[in-house]
Amino acid sequence: MAYVLAIGDRAYSSWSLRGWLAFAKFDIPVTPRLARLYAPEFAALLAADFAPARTVPALRIEEAGGNLVLWDTLAIAETLAERHPERGLWPADPAARCLARSLAAEMHAGFTALRSACPMNLRRCYAGFVPDAAVLADLAQIEALWTAARTRHGGGEPWLFGAYSLADVFFAPVATRIATYGLPAGPAAMAYVEA
């Protein structure tokens, strides 16, 4: 079995960063295939090797009996957790695992104000950025989620559920936005961002 992962530039694509981190942080071997987003080579790569995927990350699992293709971060995360239970991608405790999955799903589907106002760019810092009310509301919800996870299941560790988990993978691009845009966050949230 082999994993091949199509991604864009991780400095700009939060989806690509999440897809790559799901492998890198849990030491799961993968062959990345990089393409410039929105360039002709991007569509060609996906059409040739990752059909029917049209977005990244896209994962091709090569195994006896044929290839499988996934093209969504949640689908990739859950598939890796199923295939590699020994790696601890989700917390072992059932209550912690339920909360971790809920946080990842909320991140996956929400926080559109933050995403729209603060596109991810790890190669730049934005001095003087002033978030609007909608971004502040997203930040308040994110901070509440982080506090709930760390208070209930963090065990004094820097990560949301003690050990690094897929929940941390999903929130990594949020942490980068807080850092690069200088967004307001309390001390506990900033400690998580720094970790």
C-alpha positions in Angstrom: 0.0 0.0 0.0 1.2 3.5 -0.8 -0.2 7.0 -0.3 0.1 9.7 -2.9 -1.2 13.2 -1.9 -1.9 16.0 -4.3 -1.6 19.4 -2.6 -1.0 23.1 -3.5 1.4 25.4 -1.7 1.1 24.9 2.0 2.0 28.5 2.7 -1.3 29.6 1.0 -3.6 26.7 1.0 -5.0 25.8 4.4 -6.6 22.7 2.9 -3.3 21.5 1.6 -1.6 22.2 4.9 -4.2 20.1 6.7 -3.9 17.3 4.3 -0.1 17.2 4.6 -0.1 17.6 8.4 -2.3 14.5 8.8 0.6 12.5 7.4 3.6 14.5 8.7 2.6 14.8 12.3 1.8 11.1 12.7 4.8 9.8 10.7 2.7 8.2 8.0 4.7 7.8 4.8 3.3 9.7 1.8 4.5 10.9 -1.6 3.3 14.5 -2.1 2.5 15.7 -5.6 2.6 19.5 -5.7 0.9 21.7 -8.2 0.3 25.4 -8.4 -3.3 26.1 -7.5 -5.5 27.5 -10.3 -2.8 26.8 -12.9 -3.4 24.5 -15.8 -1.0 21.9 -14.3 -3.3 21.7 -11.2 -6.3 20.6 -13.2 -4.1 18.3 -15.3 -2.6 16.6 -12.3 -6.0 16.0 -10.7 -7.6 14.8 -13.9 -4.7 12.4 -14.7 -4.0 10.9 -11.3 -6.8 11.8 -8.8 -10.0 11.7 -10.8 -12.8 12.4 -9.9 -11.2 14.9 -7.5 -11.2 18.5 -8.5 -9.8 20.0 -5.3 -6.9 19.5 -2.9 -5.9 17.8 -0.9 -6.6 14.7 -2.9 -5.3 11.3 -1.8 -4.7 8.3 -3.9 -4.3 5.0 -2.0 -2.5 2.5 -4.2 -3.1 -1.1 -3.1 -3.6 -4.5 -4.5 -7.0 -4.7 -6.1 -7.0 -1.1 -7.3 -6.6 2.5 -6.3 -8.9 4.5 -4.0 -9.2 8.3 -4.3 -10.4 10.7 -1.6 -10.5 14.5 -1.9 -11.7 16.0 1.3 -9.7 16.6 4.5 -12.3 15.0 6.8 -12.6 12.0 4.5 -8.8 11.7 4.4 -8.5 12.2 8.2 -11.1 9.5 9.0 -9.6 7.1 6.5 -6.1 7.5 8.0 -7.5 7.1 11.5 -9.2 3.8 10.4 -6.1 2.5 8.7 -3.6 3.5 11.4 -5.3 3.2 14.8 -1.9 2.6 16.4 -0.9 6.2 15.5 -3.5 7.8 17.8 -4.8 10.3 15.3 -8.0 10.8 17.4 -7.9 10.8 21.2 -8.4 7.3 22.7 -10.9 8.4 25.3 -14.5 8.2 23.8 -15.6 11.6 25.2 -12.5 13.3 24.1 -12.8 11.7 20.6 -16.4 12.9 20.2 -15.4 16.4 21.1 -12.3 16.3 18.9 -14.4 15.2 15.9 -16.9 17.9 16.5 -14.3 20.6 16.7 -12.6 19.4 13.5 -16.0 19.3 11.7 -16.9 22.8 12.9 -13.5 24.1 11.7 -14.0 22.3 8.4 -17.4 23.8 7.7 -17.4 27.1 9.6 -15.6 30.3 10.5 -16.3 31.8 7.1 -15.8 35.4 8.3 -12.3 34.6 9.6 -11.4 32.7 6.4 -12.7 35.5 4.1 -11.1 38.4 6.0 -7.8 36.7 6.7 -6.7 34.5 3.8 -3.8 32.2 4.8 -0.4 33.4 3.8 2.5 32.0 5.9 5.0 34.2 4.0 3.6 37.5 5.3 2.6 39.2 8.5 -0.2 41.9 8.4 0.6 44.7 10.8 -2.3 46.9 11.8 -5.1 44.5 10.7 -8.4 45.4 12.4 -10.9 42.5 12.5 -14.6 43.3 12.1 -17.3 42.1 14.4 -17.9 38.9 12.4 -14.2 37.9 12.6 -14.2 38.7 16.3 -17.3 36.5 16.8 -15.5 33.6 15.0 -12.4 34.2 17.2 -14.5 34.1 20.3 -16.1 30.8 19.3 -12.7 29.3 18.4 -11.3 30.4 21.8 -14.3 28.9 23.6 -13.8 25.6 21.7 -10.1 25.5 22.5 -10.7 26.3 26.1 -13.4 23.5 26.4 -11.1 21.0 24.8 -8.0 21.9 26.8 -9.9 22.2 30.1 -11.7 18.9 29.8 -9.1 16.8 28.0 -5.8 18.7 27.6 -4.1 17.5 30.8 -1.9 20.5 31.0 -0.3 19.8 27.6 -0.1 22.4 24.8 -2.4 20.5 22.5 -6.2 20.5 22.5 -6.6 16.9 23.8 -3.2 16.3 25.5 -1.4 14.5 22.7 -1.4 16.1 19.2 -4.5 14.9 17.3 -6.4 15.5 14.1 -8.2 18.3 15.9 -4.9 20.2 16.1 -4.3 19.5 12.4 -7.6 21.1 11.6 -6.9 24.2 13.7 -3.3 24.7 12.5 -4.3 27.1 9.8 -6.4 29.1 12.3 -3.4 29.4 14.6 -1.3 30.7 11.7 -4.0 33.3 10.9 -4.0 34.5 14.5 -0.2 34.8 14.4 0.2 36.4 11.0 -2.7 38.9 11.3 -2.0 39.7 14.9 -5.5 38.8 15.9 -6.7 39.3 19.5 -6.6 36.2 21.7 -6.3 35.5 25.4 -3.2 34.1 27.0 -4.3 30.4 26.9 -5.2 30.7 23.2 -1.9 32.5 22.4 0.0 29.7 24.2 -1.8 27.2 21.9 -1.0 29.3 18.8 2.7 29.4 19.9 2.8 25.6 20.3 
